[in-house]
Each structure stands twice: as C-alpha cells, then as structure tokens.
Amino acid sequence: MSILLIDSADPADVKEAVASGLVTSATTNPKLMRAATDKPLEHLATLLALVPGEVCYQPTGAYGDDLVAEARRAVDVDPERVIIKAMATAPGTALAHAVRQRGARVALTAAQAPRAMITALALGCHAVIPYHDRGLKDPQVSDPLVAGLVAVRGTRPAPQVVAASVKTPEQVAEVLRQGADAVTVPLAVLRDLVSHPSSRTAEEDFLAQYRDGAGAAS
C-alpha cells in the first residue's frame, strides 16, 4: 500500500492521481460509490484496472442486506488486491471476522478510539482507518486519535494506521507526524500537496532569472 491513497470512486480522479506518480492505491466508501455508479462490484473492477496497487472496498448494501456476501464477491474480483473495509462496530467486527476466515485482508474503518486497535489486533486486520478531521469535531473522540492507535499497536508491524478524513495538506502532515503509515486523500488535497504558493513563487523566480540572463547575454 502506498503512503498516499486516492480517496475517490471517480475514474477521472483515480487516473489523475495515478498519473501524478504520488499514489498507487485507491479507497472508496458507499457514499463515493453511490456518486459514481449503481453497480459497485462492476465498478470495483474498473478501479482495479486503473491502479497498480490495492483498492479498499467497503460493502455498500447495493445487493441486499447480506454485506458479508457482497464483501466476499468483492474479494473474488481480485483476491490479491482487494482490501475489505469493515466498520469498527459490532456488526462490522462480525463482517471482518467472516471475511478474515476466507483469508482476505480487512481494514477496520471508523476507528475512532484506541480500543479499535485492540479489536483489529485480535481479528488480524491489515489496517485501521481513523477519521482525523471528523474526530477533531467530535467531543467523543480523544485527540490525538492517530497517536493513540499507534501507541496501542506498539512495535507490531500491523495493523497499519491509514488516516482518512483529511481536508488540507497540513492535516496530512499532522497525521503522519502522529505516526500514520498512510493517508487517504481526495483529489483536491492531492493537488494542493504540490502547489504551495512559496514553492510556485520560487519556481517562477528561477525561470525569470534564466530568461533575464539570456536577454542580457544577447
């Protein structure tokens, strides 16, 4: 899994993100899938064709109430590259357990307290996904959230902490400072990562200096 994942189900977003060289993996959720398609499993195959790495797929309910069956169908699309996202709740834990029994990788999402790391460790999850910005606005979530999850994991190599719900490059930097292994970013944030105004000014200055020098030399 790359350090940055594009957080989108829009093929145009995913194409641009991969072309930037900054991401190799993608992640979706039911809201993002619903905005892009009414056939999420078929759309999953489309997204997999666009990225060289993994796609994190969260069951949507588009095929009925049996989310375990949907999750297993999603894994069958590409067992090596599909990671199932399951909520850090009792029903989500049951889903995660059922999928793990089939050998699939699972990311426990909405991991909004350090206790979620305990659950993920017990289940053998590949990752936990805390919602950073949402957590900052929720009085029930202790801060720093990512650091709390990392502390419970200790020196174990997994589960990875994949921070989500970041709205700015500064928030990306913050969750990485707290110890996140990776961050999911929407396309707007990915673009902002490479467009700091001071960097652009420096670039323009250097180009102008060369042009001015060439004019003086002639």
Secondary structure as the mmCIF struct_conf table of DSSP 4:
data_model
#
loop_
_struct_conf.conf_type_id
_struct_conf.id
_struct_conf.beg_label_comp_id
_struct_conf.beg_label_asym_id
_struct_conf.beg_label_seq_id
_struct_conf.end_label_comp_id
_struct_conf.end_label_asym_id
_struct_conf.end_label_seq_id
BEND BEND1 ILE A 3 ILE A 3
STRN STRN1 LEU A 4 ASP A 7
HELX_RH_AL_P HELX_RH_AL_P1 PRO A 11 ALA A 19
TURN_TY1_P TURN_TY1_P1 SER A 20 GLY A 21
BEND BEND2 LEU A 22 LEU A 22
BEND BEND3 THR A 24 THR A 24
STRN STRN2 SER A 25 THR A 27
HELX_RH_AL_P HELX_RH_AL_P2 PRO A 30 ALA A 36
BEND BEND4 ASP A 38 ASP A 38
HELX_RH_AL_P HELX_RH_AL_P3 PRO A 40 LEU A 50
BEND BEND5 PRO A 52 GLY A 53
STRN STRN3 VAL A 55 TYR A 57
BEND BEND6 GLY A 61 GLY A 61
TURN_TY1_P TURN_TY1_P2 ALA A 62 TYR A 63
BEND BEND7 ASP A 65 ASP A 65
HELX_RH_AL_P HELX_RH_AL_P4 LEU A 67 VAL A 77
TURN_TY1_P TURN_TY1_P3 PRO A 79 ARG A 81
STRN STRN4 VAL A 82 MET A 87
BEND BEND8 ALA A 88 THR A 89
HELX_RH_AL_P HELX_RH_AL_P5 ALA A 90 GLN A 101
TURN_TY1_P TURN_TY1_P4 ARG A 102 GLY A 103
STRN STRN5 ARG A 105 THR A 109
BEND BEND9 ALA A 113 ALA A 113
TURN_TY1_P TURN_TY1_P5 PRO A 114 PRO A 114
HELX_RH_AL_P HELX_RH_AL_P6 ARG A 115 LEU A 123
TURN_TY1_P TURN_TY1_P6 GLY A 124 GLY A 124
BEND BEND10 HIS A 126 HIS A 126
STRN STRN6 ALA A 127 ILE A 129
STRN STRN7 TYR A 131 TYR A 131
HELX_RH_AL_P HELX_RH_AL_P7 HIS A 132 LEU A 136
TURN_TY1_P TURN_TY1_P7 LYS A 137 LYS A 137
TURN_TY1_P TURN_TY1_P8 PRO A 139 GLN A 140
BEND BEND11 VAL A 141 VAL A 141
BEND BEND12 ASP A 143 PRO A 144
HELX_RH_AL_P HELX_RH_AL_P8 LEU A 145 ARG A 153
TURN_TY1_P TURN_TY1_P9 GLY A 154 THR A 155
BEND BEND13 PRO A 159 PRO A 159
STRN STRN8 GLN A 160 ALA A 163
STRN STRN9 ALA A 164 ALA A 164
BEND BEND14 THR A 168 THR A 168
HELX_RH_AL_P HELX_RH_AL_P9 PRO A 169 ARG A 177
TURN_TY1_P TURN_TY1_P10 GLN A 178 GLY A 179
BEND BEND15 ASP A 181 ASP A 181
STRN STRN10 ALA A 182 VAL A 185
HELX_RH_AL_P HELX_RH_AL_P10 LEU A 187 LEU A 193
TURN_TY1_P TURN_TY1_P11 VAL A 194 VAL A 194
HELX_RH_AL_P HELX_RH_AL_P11 PRO A 197 ALA A 217
#
